[in-house]
Amino acid sequence: MRRPDLVFGPPGDEWRYETSSRTYDLTRGRSPAWTVGTSQGPTETFTSVNPHSTALVIVDMQNYFLHPDCRDHPAGLAAVDKTEKVIEKCRELGVQSDSTPGFLCARQRVGELLLHPHCIGEVIWLNWGLTDDDLAVMPASVQRGFSRTLIHGASADDKVARLGLGGDLGDGKGRCLVKGSWNADIYEPLKRFARPGDVHCDKNRMSGMWSPEQPLRRYLDGDGAGVRTLLFAGVNTDQCVLGTLTDAYNGGWDCVMVEDCCGTKTPGAPEVCLYNVAGSYGFVINSDTFLAGTSS
């Protein structure tokens, strides 16, 4: 006997699960749909998203975390290559782009966020971008995590001293994760994939969604209110990526982690993160399944 299809969520914002095809439909009835096989969780399961209500959120792919002059991060660098392919596919699909061809978007600056009032950027770059005001009220717990050299002394694994957020990294790298510094900029090889129409959001915690006042949250509650599905890429999988993803999940957004577009140096962390995202917070796909998706 065929099991009935299922509906999750309130009217107008619901998911539909078709049991015969094992497909979660996140489109809310909008077309087109891009259907992708999941890479974690139950086998032969699929998820369908509407490209125009979907955003790719790239977390912390900055020089500080990825550039060889700052640290060795093989998993992060491997994720960059995969992310580049996903960015290109998103642009091809028109992910989070509802502008007419040739229409020039007017830009305006609101707080720390670059907004586009009449069209939405295809990609959201979510990066640490601290100000002196942020540093003045930074919680002790957050500061400690970036102060390893002060606490334990220099480590052979560190190419830059960990002197705390806002500390001078030396050699022209700028102050640690301060907005406008070289180390806080998008990782150089990936930066060429950014476009003027993209959305750039600063953050001042592990999560870019921890407060309603955060630029990403303000964007998604404002000009980006049509976005319901978030694809996540970035570093580190178990820290800023997962932190932002779980806050987005608690806020009611659909969360999809692109597993090989994420990287971390934490032993054992990827397996735990992927297990929990696939089982609780949303869905896990990889770049291959995303690129091989089907349109309807």
N, C-alpha and C positions, 0 to 999 in steps of 0.2 A: 504494500500500500504506500502510495506516494505521500511523503510528509508535506504539510501545507507550507506555503511561503510565509515568511515572517516580516514583521514591520517593527522597527525600533525607533524611538524618539517621538517628539510631539508633531502634530500635523503641520505640514509645510517645511519641516526640518528633519524629516525622517529618512532613515536608511531602509532599504528593502533587501531581503535575502531570498534569492531564488534557489530553492533546494535542489532542483533538477540539475542546474549548472554550477551549483556551489559558488554563486557570485553575490558579493555584497555590492549593491547599487547605491553609491553615494551622490548621485547626480541631482537628487531632488526633482527629478522629472525634466531636467534641462538637457538639451542636446547641443553638440555631439557628446558621445561617451567614449572614453579611452579605457579599455579593459586590459588589466595587467594581472599576470599570475603572481601570487605571493611566493616568497622564497623561504619563509619560516612559518611555523604553525601547521595546521592540517594540510595535507598534500592535496594537490589539484583544486586549490581554492583561488578565487579571483576577486578582484575589486575593480569597480568601474567608477571613474571620476569624470567630471565635466571640466575640460581644460580651462574654460573661461571663469570658473569659480575656484580654481586651484592655484596655489603659489608654491614656488620652490624657495625654501628658506635655507640659505647657506650660512652656517654658524662658525664664526671665529677662524675662518681660513685666512689668517693674518700672518704677516712676516714673523711676529713674535713666536707663534706656535709652529711655523712650518719652515721658515728660511734656515738653510744650513748654517748661517752665521749665528743663529740663536739657539738651535738645538737639532739633534738628530731625531727625526720622526718618520721612519720608513712607512708605517701604516697610514699616517696622514698624507704623505706624498703620493702613495698609491691611490688614496681616495681622491686626490686632486685630478688625476688623469680620468677617473671614472666620472667625476663631477662635470668636467668639461664636456663630455659626451651627453650627459643628461641636460645640461644647460642648452646645448644646441638643439636637442630634441624638443625641449620645452618651447623654445622659440619657434620651432617648426610647427608645433601643435597650437601655438598661440596661448600657452598657459598664462593666465592672468593678464590677458591683453584684449581689451574691448574697444580699442581705438580704430577709427577708419584709416585705411592706407593713405599716407600722405598728410594726415592730420598732425599738426604740431601741438604738442602738449605744453601749456603754460605751466611754469614751475613756481612754487612758493615755498619759503622756508617757514616751518612752524616749529618752534622750539629747536630740538636737535634733529628733526626729521624732515627730509626732503619729500614734499607731497606733490602729486600730480592731480589737479582737481578734475580733469576731464578724461584721463586715461590712466590705466594702472600698469606699473612696470611688470615685466615678465618674471623677474627674479628679485628676491629680497635678500640683501646682504646684511646680516645681523652680526655686528662686531662690537667688541669692547671699544669704547670711545669716551674715556673719562675726562671730566673737567675738575678744576680745583674745588668747585662746590661739591662734587661727588666725593672727592678725596677727604674733604673736611668732615664728612659724616659717615665715612666708610666703616662698617662694623668691624670689630676686632677679629671676628672669625674669618672674614673675607681677607683682611690684610695679612693675617698669619699665613694663609696658604700661598702667598706670593713672596714670603720673606725667608725662604729656606736658608739662604746664605747667612743672613743675620743670626739665625737660630743655631745652625749646625756647622757653619763654615763652608768654604768653597768645596764643591764636588767636581770630580773629574767628568761627570756627565753633563755639567752645566757649561755652556759656551758663553753665557752672560750671567752676571751675578744676580741672584734673586734678592733684591734689596727692598722689596715691597712695591705695591702699586704706586706709580708716580715717581719712583726712583730713577735716576739717570743711568741708562744702560751703557753709556759711553760709546766712543767710536762713531758718533753721528746717528746712533740708533734711536736717540730720543728718550723721553721719560716713559717708563713702563706703562703701556696700554693707554696713554693719554691721547686724546683726540688730536689728529693732525700730525702725530709723530710718524716716522718711518716704520717703526715696529708695529704700530697699530693699523697700518695700511693693509689692504688686501694683498695676499701673497703674490709676488711679482708675476710669475708665469700665469696665474689665474686671472690677474687683473685685466688682461687683454680681452677676456670674455665678458667683461662688464660693458653695459651700454648706458647712454645718457638717460634712457627711459626707466632704468631700474630704480628700485626703492632702496635707500640706504638708511638703516636704523642703528643707532648707537645703543649700547646697554652698559649697565654699571654693576651687574651681578652675574653669577653663573647663568641664571635664567634671563632671557629677554622678555619674559612675560610675567615677572614676579609681582608687578604692580600695575594698576590701571593707568598710571602716569608714564609708563615706559613707552618709548616711541613706537615699538612694534605693536603693542596692545592698542595704543591710540590710533594707529593706522588701521588696524583690523576692525576697530569699533567705529571708525569714521569713513574716510574715503575708500578704504578697502573692505567695507562691510559686506560686499557681495562674495567675498572669499570665504569658503567653508572648509576647504580641504588644504592641508599643509603637507608638502613633501619636505623631509628634513635630510640635509647633508651637512657635513662639517666635522670639526674636532672640538673637544674630545668626546667620543661617543657617550661615555658614562658620566660626563660632567656637564658642560654647557649645552650639548645637543639634547641629552636626556632631560636636563633641568627645564629647558624651554619646552620640549615636547610634552612633558607631564603637566606643566602649567597650562599649555594649550589644550590638552585633553580635559583638564578640570574646568576649563573655560568653555568647553562645548565644541571646539573645532575637531574635524577629522584629522587624525595624525597618521602619516605614513612615513616610516623610516626607510631610506634607501641605503641598505646595509653596507655595500661596498663603496659608497660615497661618504662614509663616516670612518673615522680612525681614532685609535687611542693607544697609549703606551701602557695602560694598566693591565697587568696580567689577569686573564680570566674574565675581564669586564665585558667584552663583546658578547659572549655567549649568554650571560645573565641579562644584559640589556635587551638583546634580540628576543629572548624567551619572554620577558615581561611585556615588551611592546606588542609582540604578536598575540600574546594571551590576554592582555588587559587594556593597553593604552591605544591600540589601533591595529596597524598592519605593517608588515615588513616585506619589501620588495628589494630587488637589486637592479643595477643599471641594465643588465641584459634583459630581464623581464620587462622593464620599462620601455626599452628601445623596441622590443618585439611585440608590444601591445597591439591591439586591434581597435579600429574605430567603427562606431555604429551611430 
